[in-house]
Structure formats: structure tokens, C-alpha cells
Amino acid sequence: MSDADDAALQPILTKLAAARTRLIMERPFLGSLVMHLPLKPAPDWCKTTATDAKAFYFNPGFIEHLNLAQTQFVLAHEAMHCAMGHDHRRQGRIKRRWDVACEHAVNLVLIEDGMKPPLHGILADQNYLTLSAEEIYPLIPEDTPEESFDEHLFDDDNEAGASPDENQRQDNPEAGESGGQGKEGQSEAEERDGSGSQASQKPDPLSQSEREELAEQWKNRLAAAAQAARQAGKLSQSMMRWVDDLLAPSLPWRALLARFFAVNQRDDYSWRRPSRREGDALLPRLSSEGIDVIAAIDTSGSISDDELREFITELDALKGQVRARITLLACDNRVAEKAPWEFEPWDTMQLPSEIEGGGGTDFRPVFDWVEHENRSPNMLVYFTDAEGDFPKLPPNYPVIWLVKGKGSVPWGERVQLN
């Protein structure tokens, strides 16, 4: 870099430093994350900004036209890609669609937190609010014209279905050394000081081992930054919700269903008069009556037979643990004629062979059946894709929706299956 270029760059670096300082003061959570990305001018190949989870690359001409608030946004934007783990979560998805999904996810979080984006028309569809990149991805058309304003330099494999470590030039030992996490012996302070050294060449995509190592580092950085900001009372509600969702362990639907069953299990003390053989004293005794569960399965064709059998197998295991009596219903746009099928705690549950289906999806007949039969179950579990007509009002008993896909439910507890 010539002396003239260096002189022209200084105001840009000053603006970036001021934006980072403002983030530290106003939004310490985001500011802490941004400080882990050294500032690297890259006018030769970067049109706007970019990151590889190791540095913040930028085109000085792009930064020059941003105000301070917009500069804060682009700094936080790249740090959020890293903190959200977008460098290792693609898992063979088509890169262009994945990049677009990640853009929506990041921008929506930042805008909800009150930050100002740098461009009009930035990808931030409100329909995707609160959704993760994985949930947004299938909603992005394969031929989408949308593009991210920045570059995501995590890998260069754009083929769907390939595992993250396939067809990666950088997975050989020599490339791994050159593309590692910083220079050997580099201190944390040196890594974070943002010296402004120029990245004249585009960095190599990350290897699988680098992605795994960086994923663990950023997860630890995220947890530390969130804890510090929370203790200082400077973590917004929207950001707190996102952090908790990302850091909280994701329980599989089986574990969540088991939790609901256990909560509804009626183990309580009984004060009923004992038999004469037990004496005259009236003492409390632990009494367990089990639970009454209605299980409904969507037979409209969106759920495969294998998935239905898996659901039935899990119910069979759970009902024995909590002494549940299961009433099984099948429904597409009407309850199956041969329903219900009743299973006591000691019975073995099996998927009935005579289930018909394939019509449209309507959830109302199941709830109408429960009301018509004058049943008051401890809970109703509905296995579905949630694409159908719901009753307008919830019933007076708990309802658990086990949802395959991205469909939403108007009430009740929703548990994601995939």
C-alpha cells in the first residue's frame, strides 16, 4: 500500500474504530463480538464487506459513504454471521439460497434491536421474523433473484447435498496451515486490535476442521458477551430471546413430548378413607391415576407411513412410563370411520392397517369428536404438518402440536419435528 493509499485509508479506519467504540458503549453485547474481528481493507476483491469468521473485510469506498449508524450495522452484521454459526451450519445446502436465508436472519435480528441498515431494500422480510436460517432456507425460491449485500467466505462449494468436507481444496494439510485461525503465536489482543493491514488477496475458504474450531470459539464468545451484557443490564429483550434460543440445548421432539407427559401425570396424595384392615387413622397416601391422552394423526398425505409408525412407537414407550391410556384418532378432513382405537397402558400400540386418508386437511373434526364424546383428556397430541383449518377457539384441555415442516399453529404448544 502506497503512502497516498495509506493516508486515504486513515479516515475510514477512524470511522470504523469510532463505530466499534460506539457499539461497545451503547450495545456492549454486539460490541464485544465485533472486537473479535480484525479490520482488513480489501479494495481489490471486496465490493462492500465480508467475513470468513476470522476478520472483517471491507471496501474503503463502501465504508466512506456510510454514516456512523450504518457503519455500526455492517460491523455488527458480519459479527452476527459468525456468532450465529453460519460458517458451519450450511450442511450441504445450496450456497446462494443459504446466503440469502442467513441475510434475512441476521438483518431481522439487528433491525428489531433498533439498528439502521446501510442500504434500502436490504433483505429483511418480516414474514421470517423469529425464524432461523434453516427455517428460512426452504422458503427461499431456488431461482431467487435476491442477493446478500456482503460476501460470506466460509466455503466455495455451491452444490446441494455435498457434505461440508467434500470437494474442498483447502482440506489438504498445506492449505490448512495457511488458512488457520490467525498467525501462530498471535496474541488475543493482536488478533482484535484491528490494525488495518490490507488483505490484497481473497482468503481461502475454510476447511472443515477450521469451521469446527471457529464454531466452538464463537459459541464461547457469544456466551461470554451475553453474560456480561446481561449482568450490566444492556442486553435487549429481542437480543436476549435470540441468544437464549441459540445457546439453549435443542431437545428432540421425543424428549419434549416426554416432558409434557410427565407434567400431566397425576401423581398426588389421596385422602380417601382406607379399608378397615389398615386401621382407623386417616393418613395421606400417594395415589397415581395415570393420564388420559388423545392422539390424533394427520392422514391427508403429508405425513409418511414411516413417520406415523415412529410417532406411534414413541407414544407406546411413553404411555407405559406414565401409565397413560391412549385414544388414537386418524383424520384428514374427517375422522376415520373405524376410529377410535383404544390402548391401555399395558397394551402394545400399533399403527392400524385400515387407516384411510388422502383428502384435504381439517383439524376441526377431531375436536368436534372429543366434544361429542364428552371427553375431558389430560392432553391431546396432534401429529401433522399444520397446513389445514383450525378451530377458532382452543379447547379447555392442553393441546400439543407435533409439526412436520414450517406450518404455524394459532394456539397450543408447538413442537418442531424436523
Secondary structure, DSSP 8 states (H G I E B T S, - for coil): --HHHHHHHHHHHHHHHHHHHHHHHH-HHHHHHHTTS-EEE-TTT-SSEEE-SS-EEE-HHHHHT--HHHHHHHHHHHHHHHHTTTTT--TT--HHHHHHHHHHHHHHHHHHTT---SSTT-S--GGGTT--HHHHGGGS-TT-----SSEE-S-----TT--TTTT-GGGSHHHHHHTSSS-TT--HHHHHS-------S------HHHHHHHHHHHHHHHHHHHHHHHHTT---HHHHHHHHHHHS----HHHHHHHHHHHH--EEEE-----GGG-S----EEEE--EEEEEEEE-SSSS-HHHHHHHHHHHHHHHHHHTEEEEEEEESSSB-TT--EEE-TTS-----TT----S--BSHHHHHHHHHTT---SEEEEEE---SB--SS--SS-EEEEESSS---SSSEEEE--
